[in-house]
Amino acid sequence: MNLIKLYVRQFAEKYADAHGAQHLAELARTAKAIPPAVLASLTAKIAGLEACAVNWTLATLAEKIAEGHTNYGDATGFAQVLERDLEWPELMELAAVEVERKKREHLH
């Protein structure tokens, strides 16, 4: 199963009225064309990380696209940027801190 397609489709629906909605829709349409090696590498990377940190990173990238601040060309480009971002320990630490902060906010 192509999780990138599912994630991008979900974000395309969430941000359907946003400036970058067309680009999110294009990523969902091109997700089937992600080369198997890229998808396998990304899937392996995701499997070794905390789901909350991965979700936060995906949401952050999707928000940047929705706001029209970035364009990855196609789903392969998006997958490669996501994999690169997931390799940064500092970004994963930030993601964990942000997830915890949001959890605390929901409790109050």
CORSULFEN-V194771 format. One record per pair of residues at least 6 apart in sequence whose ideal C-beta (glycine too) atoms are under 8 Angstrom apart, sorted by the first residue. I is the first residue (numbers start at 0). J is the second residue. D is the distance in Angstrom with one decimal. If there is no record, write none. Layout:
# CORSULFEN-V194771
i=I j=J d=D
i=I j=J d=D
This chain:
# CORSULFEN-V194771
i=1 j=30 d=5.5
i=1 j=31 d=6.8
i=1 j=33 d=6.9
i=1 j=38 d=6.6
i=2 j=42 d=7.1
i=2 j=45 d=7.4
i=3 j=26 d=8.0
i=3 j=30 d=5.2
i=3 j=33 d=6.3
i=3 j=38 d=7.1
i=3 j=41 d=7.2
i=3 j=74 d=6.0
i=3 j=77 d=7.1
i=3 j=78 d=5.4
i=3 j=81 d=7.6
i=4 j=27 d=6.0
i=4 j=30 d=3.4
i=4 j=31 d=6.8
i=4 j=74 d=7.3
i=6 j=57 d=5.4
i=6 j=61 d=7.7
i=7 j=23 d=6.2
i=7 j=26 d=4.4
i=7 j=27 d=4.5
i=7 j=30 d=6.0
i=7 j=61 d=7.4
i=7 j=74 d=6.6
i=7 j=77 d=7.1
i=8 j=27 d=4.4
i=8 j=30 d=8.0
i=10 j=23 d=5.5
i=10 j=57 d=7.6
i=10 j=58 d=7.5
i=10 j=61 d=3.8
i=10 j=64 d=7.7
i=10 j=65 d=7.1
i=11 j=20 d=6.6
i=11 j=23 d=3.9
i=11 j=24 d=4.8
i=11 j=26 d=7.4
i=11 j=27 d=5.1
i=13 j=61 d=7.7
i=13 j=65 d=8.0
i=14 j=20 d=5.5
i=14 j=23 d=6.0
i=14 j=61 d=6.9
i=14 j=62 d=7.8
i=14 j=64 d=7.9
i=14 j=65 d=3.7
i=17 j=23 d=7.8
i=17 j=65 d=3.8
i=17 j=66 d=6.7
i=17 j=67 d=7.6
i=18 j=65 d=7.0
i=18 j=66 d=6.2
i=18 j=67 d=3.8
i=19 j=63 d=8.0
i=19 j=64 d=4.6
i=19 j=65 d=4.7
i=19 j=66 d=6.2
i=19 j=67 d=4.4
i=19 j=68 d=7.7
i=19 j=70 d=7.7
i=20 j=65 d=6.6
i=22 j=64 d=5.3
i=22 j=67 d=7.9
i=22 j=70 d=5.6
i=22 j=71 d=7.8
i=23 j=61 d=6.7
i=23 j=64 d=5.5
i=23 j=65 d=6.3
i=25 j=73 d=7.0
i=26 j=64 d=7.5
i=26 j=71 d=6.9
i=26 j=73 d=6.9
i=26 j=74 d=4.8
i=26 j=77 d=5.3
i=27 j=74 d=7.5
i=29 j=73 d=4.2
i=29 j=74 d=4.3
i=29 j=75 d=7.3
i=30 j=74 d=4.1
i=32 j=73 d=7.0
i=32 j=74 d=6.7
i=32 j=75 d=6.7
i=33 j=74 d=5.3
i=33 j=75 d=5.0
i=33 j=78 d=5.3
i=34 j=75 d=6.6
i=37 j=75 d=6.0
i=37 j=78 d=5.4
i=37 j=79 d=6.5
i=37 j=82 d=7.6
i=38 j=78 d=6.8
i=40 j=82 d=6.3
i=41 j=78 d=5.3
i=41 j=81 d=6.5
i=41 j=82 d=4.7
i=41 j=85 d=7.8
i=44 j=82 d=5.5
i=44 j=85 d=5.1
i=44 j=86 d=7.1
i=45 j=53 d=5.3
i=45 j=85 d=7.0
i=48 j=85 d=6.2
i=48 j=91 d=6.6
i=49 j=91 d=7.8
i=49 j=95 d=6.7
i=51 j=94 d=7.3
i=51 j=95 d=7.2
i=51 j=98 d=4.3
i=52 j=91 d=5.1
i=52 j=94 d=3.8
i=52 j=95 d=5.5
i=52 j=98 d=6.7
i=53 j=85 d=6.8
i=53 j=94 d=7.9
i=55 j=94 d=4.2
i=55 j=97 d=5.6
i=55 j=98 d=5.6
i=56 j=81 d=6.8
i=56 j=84 d=5.6
i=56 j=85 d=6.3
i=56 j=90 d=6.8
i=56 j=91 d=7.9
i=56 j=94 d=5.6
i=57 j=81 d=6.8
i=60 j=69 d=7.8
i=60 j=77 d=7.2
i=60 j=80 d=7.0
i=60 j=81 d=6.3
i=60 j=84 d=7.2
i=63 j=69 d=4.6
i=64 j=70 d=7.2
i=64 j=71 d=7.3
i=71 j=77 d=4.1
i=71 j=80 d=5.8
i=84 j=90 d=5.6
i=85 j=91 d=7.1
